[in-house]
């Protein structure tokens, strides 16, 4: 492993650590479930993906590197879906927004057939 290779891996780990730290701070500091869900899902997607990409760069395209790529695809598919389901569930349970300006968009009328 040459110096540039090590530098790229270290930079990706540092970027991943930064995003995970920011997400953790957002999870602790934000006022309601919607903001916390947003902070944690975005930070987990970007931070963990950066860490997994560092694994891909370190191990190469076979073996553990391929597993890292599959992990990135899995995160990009499941994290936004999970965050959306958490917010919808909170809305259905009647959890209010923090502040007065935010509101849910109107539900489409399912009885209409446009």
Biopython code that builds the backbone (N, CA, C, O; Angstrom):
import numpy as np
from Bio.PDB.StructureBuilder import StructureBuilder

atoms = [
    (1, "UNK", "N", (0.850, -1.170, 0.000)),
    (1, "UNK", "CA", (0.000, 0.000, 0.000)),
    (1, "UNK", "C", (0.900, 1.239, 0.000)),
    (1, "UNK", "O", (1.704, 1.441, 0.910)),
    (2, "UNK", "N", (0.749, 2.048, -1.023)),
    (2, "UNK", "CA", (1.580, 3.248, -1.090)),
    (2, "UNK", "C", (0.972, 4.393, -0.291)),
    (2, "UNK", "O", (-0.115, 4.272, 0.273)),
    (3, "UNK", "N", (1.692, 5.496, -0.257)),
    (3, "UNK", "CA", (1.276, 6.614, 0.588)),
    (3, "UNK", "C", (-0.028, 7.249, 0.112)),
    (3, "UNK", "O", (-0.855, 7.650, 0.931)),
    (4, "UNK", "N", (-0.221, 7.343, -1.198)),
    (4, "UNK", "CA", (-1.460, 7.945, -1.724)),
    (4, "UNK", "C", (-2.660, 7.069, -1.375)),
    (4, "UNK", "O", (-3.721, 7.572, -1.007)),
    (5, "UNK", "N", (-2.480, 5.762, -1.495)),
    (5, "UNK", "CA", (-3.541, 4.819, -1.145)),
    (5, "UNK", "C", (-3.921, 4.971, 0.332)),
    (5, "UNK", "O", (-5.103, 5.011, 0.673)),
    (6, "UNK", "N", (-2.935, 5.053, 1.182)),
    (6, "UNK", "CA", (-3.199, 5.226, 2.613)),
    (6, "UNK", "C", (-3.867, 6.573, 2.892)),
    (6, "UNK", "O", (-4.738, 6.672, 3.756)),
    (7, "UNK", "N", (-3.462, 7.588, 2.170)),
    (7, "UNK", "CA", (-4.054, 8.909, 2.363)),
    (7, "UNK", "C", (-5.525, 8.928, 1.959)),
    (7, "UNK", "O", (-6.350, 9.542, 2.636)),
    (8, "UNK", "N", (-5.854, 8.257, 0.857)),
    (8, "UNK", "CA", (-7.256, 8.202, 0.416)),
    (8, "UNK", "C", (-8.101, 7.462, 1.439)),
    (8, "UNK", "O", (-9.198, 7.910, 1.774)),
    (9, "UNK", "N", (-7.605, 6.332, 1.941)),
    (9, "UNK", "CA", (-8.356, 5.568, 2.942)),
    (9, "UNK", "C", (-8.542, 6.399, 4.210)),
    (9, "UNK", "O", (-9.635, 6.431, 4.776)),
    (10, "UNK", "N", (-7.495, 7.062, 4.650)),
    (10, "UNK", "CA", (-7.597, 7.893, 5.858)),
    (10, "UNK", "C", (-8.576, 9.051, 5.646)),
    (10, "UNK", "O", (-9.339, 9.390, 6.551)),
    (11, "UNK", "N", (-8.559, 9.654, 4.461)),
    (11, "UNK", "CA", (-9.485, 10.762, 4.187)),
    (11, "UNK", "C", (-10.931, 10.275, 4.190)),
    (11, "UNK", "O", (-11.809, 10.955, 4.721)),
    (12, "UNK", "N", (-11.188, 9.114, 3.608)),
    (12, "UNK", "CA", (-12.555, 8.584, 3.603)),
    (12, "UNK", "C", (-13.030, 8.244, 5.018)),
    (12, "UNK", "O", (-14.188, 8.487, 5.358)),
    (13, "UNK", "N", (-12.155, 7.693, 5.827)),
    (13, "UNK", "CA", (-12.518, 7.402, 7.216)),
    (13, "UNK", "C", (-12.776, 8.703, 7.974)),
    (13, "UNK", "O", (-13.703, 8.776, 8.780)),
    (14, "UNK", "N", (-11.967, 9.723, 7.722)),
    (14, "UNK", "CA", (-12.178, 11.017, 8.385)),
    (14, "UNK", "C", (-13.507, 11.639, 7.963)),
    (14, "UNK", "O", (-14.231, 12.176, 8.801)),
    (15, "UNK", "N", (-13.832, 11.571, 6.676)),
    (15, "UNK", "CA", (-15.118, 12.108, 6.202)),
    (15, "UNK", "C", (-16.272, 11.336, 6.831)),
    (15, "UNK", "O", (-17.250, 11.939, 7.275)),
    (16, "UNK", "N", (-16.171, 10.030, 6.872)),
    (16, "UNK", "CA", (-17.218, 9.222, 7.490)),
    (16, "UNK", "C", (-17.377, 9.536, 8.966)),
    (16, "UNK", "O", (-18.497, 9.618, 9.471)),
    (17, "UNK", "N", (-16.274, 9.711, 9.651)),
    (17, "UNK", "CA", (-16.329, 10.062, 11.064)),
    (17, "UNK", "C", (-16.996, 11.412, 11.268)),
    (17, "UNK", "O", (-17.782, 11.588, 12.199)),
    (18, "UNK", "N", (-16.685, 12.354, 10.407)),
    (18, "UNK", "CA", (-17.292, 13.685, 10.506)),
    (18, "UNK", "C", (-18.812, 13.601, 10.358)),
    (18, "UNK", "O", (-19.548, 14.167, 11.167)),
    (19, "UNK", "N", (-19.282, 12.899, 9.327)),
    (19, "UNK", "CA", (-20.729, 12.812, 9.113)),
    (19, "UNK", "C", (-21.416, 12.077, 10.260)),
    (19, "UNK", "O", (-22.502, 12.473, 10.683)),
    (20, "UNK", "N", (-20.808, 11.033, 10.757)),
    (20, "UNK", "CA", (-21.416, 10.309, 11.871)),
    (20, "UNK", "C", (-21.436, 11.162, 13.142)),
    (20, "UNK", "O", (-22.386, 11.094, 13.921)),
    (21, "UNK", "N", (-20.411, 11.949, 13.346)),
    (21, "UNK", "CA", (-20.392, 12.845, 14.509)),
    (21, "UNK", "C", (-21.460, 13.923, 14.386)),
    (21, "UNK", "O", (-22.159, 14.220, 15.354)),
    (22, "UNK", "N", (-21.589, 14.506, 13.203)),
    (22, "UNK", "CA", (-22.628, 15.527, 12.996)),
    (22, "UNK", "C", (-24.021, 14.921, 13.182)),
    (22, "UNK", "O", (-24.895, 15.551, 13.777)),
    (23, "UNK", "N", (-24.228, 13.722, 12.686)),
    (23, "UNK", "CA", (-25.517, 13.048, 12.873)),
    (23, "UNK", "C", (-25.809, 12.765, 14.330)),
    (23, "UNK", "O", (-26.949, 12.896, 14.774)),
    (24, "UNK", "N", (-24.798, 12.381, 15.070)),
    (24, "UNK", "CA", (-24.988, 12.123, 16.496)),
    (24, "UNK", "C", (-25.343, 13.403, 17.241)),
    (24, "UNK", "O", (-26.219, 13.401, 18.106)),
    (25, "UNK", "N", (-24.671, 14.481, 16.910)),
    (25, "UNK", "CA", (-24.988, 15.770, 17.548)),
    (25, "UNK", "C", (-26.411, 16.200, 17.192)),
    (25, "UNK", "O", (-27.142, 16.699, 18.046)),
    (26, "UNK", "N", (-26.803, 16.005, 15.930)),
    (26, "UNK", "CA", (-28.166, 16.328, 15.518)),
    (26, "UNK", "C", (-29.193, 15.470, 16.235)),
    (26, "UNK", "O", (-30.263, 15.949, 16.607)),
    (27, "UNK", "N", (-28.866, 14.212, 16.425)),
    (27, "UNK", "CA", (-29.781, 13.318, 17.124)),
    (27, "UNK", "C", (-29.985, 13.764, 18.567)),
    (27, "UNK", "O", (-31.078, 13.615, 19.115)),
    (28, "UNK", "N", (-28.967, 14.297, 19.168)),
    (28, "UNK", "CA", (-29.061, 14.745, 20.562)),
    (28, "UNK", "C", (-29.710, 16.123, 20.646)),
    (28, "UNK", "O", (-30.501, 16.370, 21.557)),
    (29, "UNK", "N", (-29.399, 17.009, 19.734)),
    (29, "UNK", "CA", (-29.790, 18.413, 19.871)),
    (29, "UNK", "C", (-31.122, 18.797, 19.228)),
    (29, "UNK", "O", (-31.761, 19.740, 19.693)),
    (30, "UNK", "N", (-31.562, 18.109, 18.187)),
    (30, "UNK", "CA", (-32.767, 18.540, 17.479)),
    (30, "UNK", "C", (-34.013, 18.306, 18.329)),
    (30, "UNK", "O", (-34.037, 17.403, 19.165)),
    (31, "UNK", "N", (-35.067, 19.137, 18.111)),
    (31, "UNK", "CA", (-36.171, 19.155, 19.057)),
    (31, "UNK", "C", (-37.237, 18.075, 18.880)),
    (31, "UNK", "O", (-37.874, 17.697, 19.864)),
    (32, "UNK", "N", (-37.456, 17.564, 17.672)),
    (32, "UNK", "CA", (-38.555, 16.601, 17.532)),
    (32, "UNK", "C", (-38.109, 15.391, 16.719)),
    (32, "UNK", "O", (-36.989, 15.336, 16.211)),
    (33, "UNK", "N", (-39.008, 14.432, 16.612)),
    (33, "UNK", "CA", (-38.675, 13.153, 15.989)),
    (33, "UNK", "C", (-38.362, 13.322, 14.502)),
    (33, "UNK", "O", (-37.532, 12.591, 13.963)),
    (34, "UNK", "N", (-39.000, 14.254, 13.847)),
    (34, "UNK", "CA", (-38.794, 14.443, 12.405)),
    (34, "UNK", "C", (-37.383, 14.975, 12.134)),
    (34, "UNK", "O", (-36.692, 14.484, 11.242)),
    (35, "UNK", "N", (-36.971, 15.958, 12.890)),
    (35, "UNK", "CA", (-35.618, 16.496, 12.706)),
    (35, "UNK", "C", (-34.554, 15.484, 13.098)),
    (35, "UNK", "O", (-33.527, 15.359, 12.430)),
    (36, "UNK", "N", (-34.803, 14.767, 14.178)),
    (36, "UNK", "CA", (-33.833, 13.743, 14.604)),
    (36, "UNK", "C", (-33.720, 12.622, 13.582)),
    (36, "UNK", "O", (-32.626, 12.131, 13.300)),
    (37, "UNK", "N", (-34.855, 12.224, 13.033)),
    (37, "UNK", "CA", (-34.847, 11.180, 12.010)),
    (37, "UNK", "C", (-34.070, 11.645, 10.791)),
    (37, "UNK", "O", (-33.307, 10.872, 10.211)),
    (38, "UNK", "N", (-34.254, 12.884, 10.399)),
    (38, "UNK", "CA", (-33.543, 13.423, 9.244)),
    (38, "UNK", "C", (-32.035, 13.431, 9.495)),
    (38, "UNK", "O", (-31.258, 12.989, 8.649)),
    (39, "UNK", "N", (-31.631, 13.930, 10.651)),
    (39, "UNK", "CA", (-30.196, 14.013, 10.962)),
    (39, "UNK", "C", (-29.554, 12.632, 11.013)),
    (39, "UNK", "O", (-28.466, 12.419, 10.477)),
    (40, "UNK", "N", (-30.233, 11.710, 11.656)),
    (40, "UNK", "CA", (-29.611, 10.392, 11.802)),
    (40, "UNK", "C", (-29.574, 9.618, 10.498)),
    (40, "UNK", "O", (-28.593, 8.927, 10.225)),
    (41, "UNK", "N", (-30.621, 9.717, 9.682)),
    (41, "UNK", "CA", (-30.626, 8.938, 8.440)),
    (41, "UNK", "C", (-29.633, 9.486, 7.416)),
    (41, "UNK", "O", (-28.936, 8.716, 6.756)),
    (42, "UNK", "N", (-29.567, 10.783, 7.285)),
    (42, "UNK", "CA", (-28.612, 11.357, 6.330)),
    (42, "UNK", "C", (-27.181, 11.114, 6.771)),
    (42, "UNK", "O", (-26.326, 10.745, 5.966)),
    (43, "UNK", "N", (-26.928, 11.319, 8.044)),
    (43, "UNK", "CA", (-25.568, 11.125, 8.535)),
    (43, "UNK", "C", (-25.159, 9.661, 8.473)),
    (43, "UNK", "O", (-24.013, 9.344, 8.154)),
    (44, "UNK", "N", (-26.085, 8.782, 8.773)),
    (44, "UNK", "CA", (-25.747, 7.359, 8.708)),
    (44, "UNK", "C", (-25.467, 6.938, 7.270)),
    (44, "UNK", "O", (-24.545, 6.165, 7.012)),
    (45, "UNK", "N", (-26.257, 7.444, 6.346)),
    (45, "UNK", "CA", (-26.044, 7.084, 4.941)),
    (45, "UNK", "C", (-24.696, 7.597, 4.455)),
    (45, "UNK", "O", (-23.914, 6.836, 3.884)),
    (46, "UNK", "N", (-24.417, 8.869, 4.673)),
    (46, "UNK", "CA", (-23.166, 9.438, 4.172)),
    (46, "UNK", "C", (-21.954, 8.944, 4.961)),
    (46, "UNK", "O", (-20.927, 8.608, 4.372)),
    (47, "UNK", "N", (-22.069, 8.899, 6.274)),
    (47, "UNK", "CA", (-20.938, 8.497, 7.100)),
    (47, "UNK", "C", (-20.584, 7.035, 6.942)),
    (47, "UNK", "O", (-19.421, 6.690, 6.733)),
    (48, "UNK", "N", (-21.582, 6.175, 7.042)),
    (48, "UNK", "CA", (-21.299, 4.746, 6.906)),
    (48, "UNK", "C", (-20.876, 4.402, 5.481)),
    (48, "UNK", "O", (-20.026, 3.533, 5.284)),
    (49, "UNK", "N", (-21.455, 5.067, 4.493)),
    (49, "UNK", "CA", (-21.051, 4.816, 3.107)),
    (49, "UNK", "C", (-19.605, 5.232, 2.878)),
    (49, "UNK", "O", (-18.866, 4.553, 2.165)),
    (50, "UNK", "N", (-19.208, 6.325, 3.468)),
    (50, "UNK", "CA", (-17.820, 6.746, 3.330)),
    (50, "UNK", "C", (-16.878, 5.743, 3.990)),
    (50, "UNK", "O", (-15.812, 5.443, 3.454)),
    (51, "UNK", "N", (-17.264, 5.236, 5.131)),
    (51, "UNK", "CA", (-16.451, 4.210, 5.797)),
    (51, "UNK", "C", (-16.387, 2.936, 4.958)),
    (51, "UNK", "O", (-15.325, 2.331, 4.812)),
    (52, "UNK", "N", (-17.519, 2.539, 4.416)),
    (52, "UNK", "CA", (-17.537, 1.333, 3.579)),
    (52, "UNK", "C", (-16.728, 1.545, 2.300)),
    (52, "UNK", "O", (-16.067, 0.625, 1.819)),
    (53, "UNK", "N", (-16.782, 2.739, 1.763)),
    (53, "UNK", "CA", (-15.993, 3.022, 0.566)),
    (53, "UNK", "C", (-14.492, 2.989, 0.882)),
    (53, "UNK", "O", (-13.682, 2.586, 0.048)),
    (54, "UNK", "N", (-14.138, 3.414, 2.090)),
    (54, "UNK", "CA", (-12.747, 3.281, 2.528)),
    (54, "UNK", "C", (-12.341, 1.810, 2.561)),
    (54, "UNK", "O", (-11.218, 1.464, 2.192)),
    (55, "UNK", "N", (-13.246, 0.952, 3.000)),
    (55, "UNK", "CA", (-12.984, -0.488, 2.978)),
    (55, "UNK", "C", (-12.808, -1.004, 1.568)),
    (55, "UNK", "O", (-11.956, -1.855, 1.315)),
    (56, "UNK", "N", (-13.617, -0.489, 0.639)),
    (56, "UNK", "CA", (-13.471, -0.890, -0.759)),
    (56, "UNK", "C", (-12.124, -0.465, -1.308)),
    (56, "UNK", "O", (-11.463, -1.241, -1.998)),
    (57, "UNK", "N", (-11.709, 0.755, -1.013)),
    (57, "UNK", "CA", (-10.413, 1.236, -1.496)),
    (57, "UNK", "C", (-9.277, 0.434, -0.862)),
    (57, "UNK", "O", (-8.285, 0.129, -1.524)),
    (58, "UNK", "N", (-9.418, 0.103, 0.386)),
    (58, "UNK", "CA", (-8.360, -0.622, 1.089)),
    (58, "UNK", "C", (-8.235, -2.067, 0.586)),
    (58, "UNK", "O", (-7.124, -2.538, 0.343)),
    (59, "UNK", "N", (-9.369, -2.777, 0.428)),
    (59, "UNK", "CA", (-9.325, -4.199, 0.075)),
    (59, "UNK", "C", (-9.355, -4.472, -1.419)),
    (59, "UNK", "O", (-8.962, -5.553, -1.858)),
    (60, "UNK", "N", (-9.816, -3.508, -2.202)),
    (60, "UNK", "CA", (-9.900, -3.736, -3.630)),
    (60, "UNK", "C", (-11.243, -4.299, -4.048)),
    (60, "UNK", "O", (-12.130, -4.476, -3.214)),
    (61, "UNK", "N", (-11.401, -4.585, -5.339)),
    (61, "UNK", "CA", (-12.726, -4.936, -5.846)),
    (61, "UNK", "C", (-13.193, -6.356, -5.533)),
    (61, "UNK", "O", (-14.341, -6.683, -5.834)),
    (62, "UNK", "N", (-12.370, -7.204, -4.950)),
    (62, "UNK", "CA", (-12.821, -8.561, -4.631)),
    (62, "UNK", "C", (-12.928, -8.754, -3.124)),
    (62, "UNK", "O", (-12.374, -7.973, -2.350)),
    (63, "UNK", "N", (-13.630, -9.778, -2.719)),
    (63, "UNK", "CA", (-13.718, -10.147, -1.308)),
    (63, "UNK", "C", (-14.381, -9.080, -0.459)),
    (63, "UNK", "O", (-15.523, -8.695, -0.712)),
    (64, "UNK", "N", (-13.667, -8.605, 0.547)),
    (64, "UNK", "CA", (-14.231, -7.622, 1.472)),
    (64, "UNK", "C", (-14.564, -6.304, 0.774)),
    (64, "UNK", "O", (-15.483, -5.603, 1.197)),
    (65, "UNK", "N", (-13.847, -5.964, -0.266)),
    (65, "UNK", "CA", (-14.158, -4.744, -1.012)),
    (65, "UNK", "C", (-15.507, -4.834, -1.691)),
    (65, "UNK", "O", (-16.268, -3.866, -1.701)),
    (66, "UNK", "N", (-15.809, -5.997, -2.262)),
    (66, "UNK", "CA", (-17.111, -6.198, -2.901)),
    (66, "UNK", "C", (-18.221, -6.147, -1.855)),
    (66, "UNK", "O", (-19.291, -5.591, -2.105)),
    (67, "UNK", "N", (-17.970, -6.722, -0.701)),
    (67, "UNK", "CA", (-18.946, -6.649, 0.391)),
    (67, "UNK", "C", (-19.196, -5.201, 0.798)),
    (67, "UNK", "O", (-20.328, -4.834, 1.114)),
    (68, "UNK", "N", (-18.165, -4.390, 0.793)),
    (68, "UNK", "CA", (-18.333, -2.969, 1.112)),
    (68, "UNK", "C", (-19.230, -2.278, 0.092)),
    (68, "UNK", "O", (-20.078, -1.465, 0.462)),
    (69, "UNK", "N", (-19.052, -2.592, -1.178)),
    (69, "UNK", "CA", (-19.918, -1.988, -2.201)),
    (69, "UNK", "C", (-21.368, -2.419, -2.032)),
    (69, "UNK", "O", (-22.281, -1.608, -2.189)),
    (70, "UNK", "N", (-21.582, -3.673, -1.716)),
    (70, "UNK", "CA", (-22.950, -4.156, -1.480)),
    (70, "UNK", "C", (-23.548, -3.438, -0.267)),
    (70, "UNK", "O", (-24.735, -3.111, -0.259)),
    (71, "UNK", "N", (-22.731, -3.197, 0.746)),
    (71, "UNK", "CA", (-23.200, -2.458, 1.923)),
    (71, "UNK", "C", (-23.609, -1.045, 1.580)),
    (71, "UNK", "O", (-24.594, -0.536, 2.115)),
    (72, "UNK", "N", (-22.865, -0.401, 0.695)),
    (72, "UNK", "CA", (-23.216, 0.965, 0.273)),
    (72, "UNK", "C", (-24.557, 0.964, -0.447)),
    (72, "UNK", "O", (-25.408, 1.810, -0.171)),
    (73, "UNK", "N", (-24.754, 0.032, -1.360)),
    (73, "UNK", "CA", (-26.030, -0.051, -2.084)),
    (73, "UNK", "C", (-27.168, -0.323, -1.099)),
    (73, "UNK", "O", (-28.237, 0.279, -1.197)),
    (74, "UNK", "N", (-26.933, -1.232, -0.150)),
    (74, "UNK", "CA", (-27.951, -1.540, 0.849)),
    (74, "UNK", "C", (-28.321, -0.300, 1.659)),
    (74, "UNK", "O", (-29.502, -0.050, 1.900)),
    (75, "UNK", "N", (-27.330, 0.473, 2.078)),
    (75, "UNK", "CA", (-27.601, 1.687, 2.850)),
    (75, "UNK", "C", (-28.387, 2.707, 2.039)),
    (75, "UNK", "O", (-29.316, 3.325, 2.558)),
    (76, "UNK", "N", (-28.024, 2.890, 0.768)),
    (76, "UNK", "CA", (-28.705, 3.893, -0.044)),
    (76, "UNK", "C", (-30.140, 3.494, -0.359)),
    (76, "UNK", "O", (-30.965, 4.356, -0.661)),
    (77, "UNK", "N", (-30.451, 2.213, -0.294)),
    (77, "UNK", "CA", (-31.827, 1.779, -0.526)),
    (77, "UNK", "C", (-32.636, 1.801, 0.770)),
    (77, "UNK", "O", (-33.782, 2.251, 0.771)),
    (78, "UNK", "N", (-32.067, 1.330, 1.853)),
    (78, "UNK", "CA", (-32.856, 1.131, 3.071)),
    (78, "UNK", "C", (-32.930, 2.355, 3.987)),
    (78, "UNK", "O", (-33.956, 2.552, 4.638)),
    (79, "UNK", "N", (-31.905, 3.168, 4.064)),
    (79, "UNK", "CA", (-31.924, 4.292, 5.019)),
    (79, "UNK", "C", (-33.010, 5.313, 4.684)),
    (79, "UNK", "O", (-33.748, 5.702, 5.590)),
    (80, "UNK", "N", (-33.150, 5.769, 3.444)),
    (80, "UNK", "CA", (-34.252, 6.713, 3.171)),
    (80, "UNK", "C", (-35.625, 6.081, 3.332)),
    (80, "UNK", "O", (-36.566, 6.745, 3.766)),
    (81, "UNK", "N", (-35.746, 4.813, 2.988)),
    (81, "UNK", "CA", (-37.027, 4.134, 3.148)),
    (81, "UNK", "C", (-37.395, 4.023, 4.621)),
    (81, "UNK", "O", (-38.540, 4.270, 5.000)),
    (82, "UNK", "N", (-36.433, 3.656, 5.444)),
    (82, "UNK", "CA", (-36.689, 3.566, 6.876)),
    (82, "UNK", "C", (-37.031, 4.910, 7.484)),
    (82, "UNK", "O", (-37.922, 5.007, 8.328)),
    (83, "UNK", "N", (-36.326, 5.950, 7.060)),
    (83, "UNK", "CA", (-36.608, 7.287, 7.572)),
    (83, "UNK", "C", (-38.008, 7.736, 7.172)),
    (83, "UNK", "O", (-38.723, 8.339, 7.973)),
    (84, "UNK", "N", (-38.396, 7.446, 5.949)),
    (84, "UNK", "CA", (-39.735, 7.803, 5.501)),
    (84, "UNK", "C", (-40.792, 7.061, 6.323)),
    (84, "UNK", "O", (-41.795, 7.656, 6.718)),
    (85, "UNK", "N", (-40.580, 5.786, 6.580)),
    (85, "UNK", "CA", (-41.553, 5.029, 7.358)),
    (85, "UNK", "C", (-41.627, 5.522, 8.805)),
    (85, "UNK", "O", (-42.707, 5.539, 9.394)),
    (86, "UNK", "N", (-40.500, 5.921, 9.378)),
    (86, "UNK", "CA", (-40.512, 6.466, 10.737)),
    (86, "UNK", "C", (-41.313, 7.762, 10.775)),
    (86, "UNK", "O", (-42.115, 7.966, 11.686)),
    (87, "UNK", "N", (-41.102, 8.647, 9.789)),
    (87, "UNK", "CA", (-41.837, 9.913, 9.788)),
    (87, "UNK", "C", (-43.329, 9.698, 9.542)),
    (87, "UNK", "O", (-44.156, 10.371, 10.157)),
    (88, "UNK", "N", (-43.679, 8.788, 8.668)),
    (88, "UNK", "CA", (-45.100, 8.502, 8.421)),
    (88, "UNK", "C", (-45.763, 7.915, 9.659)),
    (88, "UNK", "O", (-46.899, 8.255, 9.992)),
    (89, "UNK", "N", (-45.037, 7.029, 10.338)),
    (89, "UNK", "CA", (-45.586, 6.444, 11.561)),
    (89, "UNK", "C", (-45.777, 7.498, 12.633)),
    (89, "UNK", "O", (-46.791, 7.498, 13.331)),
    (90, "UNK", "N", (-44.812, 8.399, 12.772)),
    (90, "UNK", "CA", (-44.945, 9.480, 13.754)),
    (90, "UNK", "C", (-46.134, 10.368, 13.408)),
    (90, "UNK", "O", (-46.877, 10.790, 14.294)),
    (91, "UNK", "N", (-46.314, 10.649, 12.129)),
    (91, "UNK", "CA", (-47.453, 11.459, 11.703)),
    (91, "UNK", "C", (-48.768, 10.751, 12.015)),
    (91, "UNK", "O", (-49.701, 11.376, 12.519)),
    (92, "UNK", "N", (-48.849, 9.467, 11.724)),
    (92, "UNK", "CA", (-50.087, 8.713, 11.977)),
    (92, "UNK", "C", (-50.379, 8.611, 13.467)),
    (92, "UNK", "O", (-51.537, 8.501, 13.868)),
    (93, "UNK", "N", (-49.313, 8.647, 14.304)),
    (93, "UNK", "CA", (-49.507, 8.595, 15.751)),
    (93, "UNK", "C", (-49.842, 9.968, 16.327)),
    (93, "UNK", "O", (-50.143, 10.083, 17.515)),
    (94, "UNK", "N", (-49.793, 11.016, 15.491)),
    (94, "UNK", "CA", (-50.163, 12.347, 15.944)),
    (94, "UNK", "C", (-49.039, 13.140, 16.572)),
    (94, "UNK", "O", (-49.297, 14.075, 17.330)),
    (95, "UNK", "N", (-47.791, 12.790, 16.276)),
    (95, "UNK", "CA", (-46.655, 13.546, 16.814)),
    (95, "UNK", "C", (-46.611, 14.892, 16.096)),
    (95, "UNK", "O", (-46.513, 14.929, 14.870)),
    (96, "UNK", "N", (-46.682, 16.006, 16.843)),
    (96, "UNK", "CA", (-46.701, 17.324, 16.189)),
    (96, "UNK", "C", (-45.306, 17.750, 15.739)),
    (96, "UNK", "O", (-44.287, 17.261, 16.225)),
    (97, "UNK", "N", (-45.309, 18.681, 14.792)),
    (97, "UNK", "CA", (-44.054, 19.295, 14.357)),
    (97, "UNK", "C", (-43.599, 20.285, 15.409)),
    (97, "UNK", "O", (-44.410, 20.845, 16.145)),
    (98, "UNK", "N", (-42.301, 20.492, 15.472)),
    (98, "UNK", "CA", (-41.766, 21.545, 16.322)),
    (98, "UNK", "C", (-41.923, 22.861, 15.569)),
    (98, "UNK", "O", (-41.516, 22.960, 14.412)),
    (99, "UNK", "N", (-42.494, 23.847, 16.195)),
    (99, "UNK", "CA", (-42.703, 25.122, 15.521)),
    (99, "UNK", "C", (-44.060, 25.160, 14.851)),
    (99, "UNK", "O", (-44.785, 24.166, 14.834)),
    (100, "UNK", "N", (-44.395, 26.304, 14.302)),
    (100, "UNK", "CA", (-45.717, 26.506, 13.734)),
    (100, "UNK", "C", (-45.734, 26.514, 12.211)),
    (100, "UNK", "O", (-46.816, 26.429, 11.629)),
    (101, "UNK", "N", (-44.590, 26.612, 11.535)),
    (101, "UNK", "CA", (-44.603, 26.796, 10.089)),
    (101, "UNK", "C", (-44.706, 25.509, 9.284)),
    (101, "UNK", "O", (-45.181, 25.541, 8.149)),
    (102, "UNK", "N", (-44.285, 24.398, 9.823)),
    (102, "UNK", "CA", (-44.274, 23.156, 9.067)),
    (102, "UNK", "C", (-45.625, 22.458, 9.151)),
    (102, "UNK", "O", (-46.300, 22.497, 10.181)),
    (103, "UNK", "N", (-46.001, 21.828, 8.063)),
    (103, "UNK", "CA", (-47.222, 21.031, 8.049)),
    (103, "UNK", "C", (-47.106, 19.962, 6.971)),
    (103, "UNK", "O", (-46.323, 20.096, 6.031)),
    (104, "UNK", "N", (-47.880, 18.918, 7.113)),
    (104, "UNK", "CA", (-47.861, 17.837, 6.141)),
    (104, "UNK", "C", (-48.601, 18.263, 4.885)),
    (104, "UNK", "O", (-49.556, 19.035, 4.965)),
    (105, "UNK", "N", (-48.182, 17.778, 3.740)),
    (105, "UNK", "CA", (-48.971, 18.063, 2.528)),
    (105, "UNK", "C", (-50.300, 17.334, 2.622)),
    (105, "UNK", "O", (-50.446, 16.346, 3.340)),
    (106, "UNK", "N", (-51.262, 17.854, 1.873)),
    (106, "UNK", "CA", (-52.587, 17.244, 1.935)),
    (106, "UNK", "C", (-52.551, 15.862, 1.319)),
    (106, "UNK", "O", (-51.869, 15.617, 0.324)),
    (107, "UNK", "N", (-53.303, 14.965, 1.937)),
    (107, "UNK", "CA", (-53.391, 13.593, 1.434)),
    (107, "UNK", "C", (-54.240, 13.603, 0.160)),
    (107, "UNK", "O", (-55.249, 14.305, 0.093)),
    (108, "UNK", "N", (-53.840, 12.838, -0.834)),
    (108, "UNK", "CA", (-54.682, 12.764, -2.043)),
    (108, "UNK", "C", (-55.982, 12.037, -1.715)),
    (108, "UNK", "O", (-56.020, 11.097, -0.921)),
    (109, "UNK", "N", (-57.040, 12.512, -2.358)),
    (109, "UNK", "CA", (-58.347, 11.896, -2.152)),
    (109, "UNK", "C", (-58.383, 10.593, -2.933)),
    (109, "UNK", "O", (-58.321, 10.590, -4.163)),
    (110, "UNK", "N", (-58.483, 9.480, -2.201)),
    (110, "UNK", "CA", (-58.434, 8.168, -2.862)),
    (110, "UNK", "C", (-59.742, 7.800, -3.526)),
    (110, "UNK", "O", (-59.790, 6.864, -4.324)),
    (111, "UNK", "N", (-60.818, 8.532, -3.205)),
    (111, "UNK", "CA", (-62.103, 8.218, -3.830)),
    (111, "UNK", "C", (-62.175, 8.759, -5.250)),
    (111, "UNK", "O", (-62.987, 8.294, -6.050)),
    (112, "UNK", "N", (-61.312, 9.763, -5.580)),
    (112, "UNK", "CA", (-61.308, 10.319, -6.937)),
    (112, "UNK", "C", (-60.495, 9.421, -7.848)),
    (112, "UNK", "O", (-59.474, 8.870, -7.438)),
    (113, "UNK", "N", (-60.947, 9.274, -9.074)),
    (113, "UNK", "CA", (-60.197, 8.474, -10.049)),
    (113, "UNK", "C", (-59.805, 9.365, -11.214)),
    (113, "UNK", "O", (-60.474, 9.377, -12.247)),
    (114, "UNK", "N", (-58.721, 10.111, -11.046)),
    (114, "UNK", "CA", (-58.242, 11.006, -12.118)),
    (114, "UNK", "C", (-57.350, 10.270, -13.075)),
    (114, "UNK", "O", (-56.857, 10.860, -14.036)),
]
sb = StructureBuilder()
sb.init_structure("model")
sb.init_model(0)
sb.init_chain("A")
sb.init_seg("    ")
for serial, (resi, resn, name, xyz) in enumerate(atoms, 1):
    if name == "N":
        sb.init_residue(resn, " ", resi, " ")
    sb.init_atom(name, np.array(xyz, "f"), 0.0, 1.0, " ", f" {name:<3s}", serial, name[0])
structure = sb.get_structure()
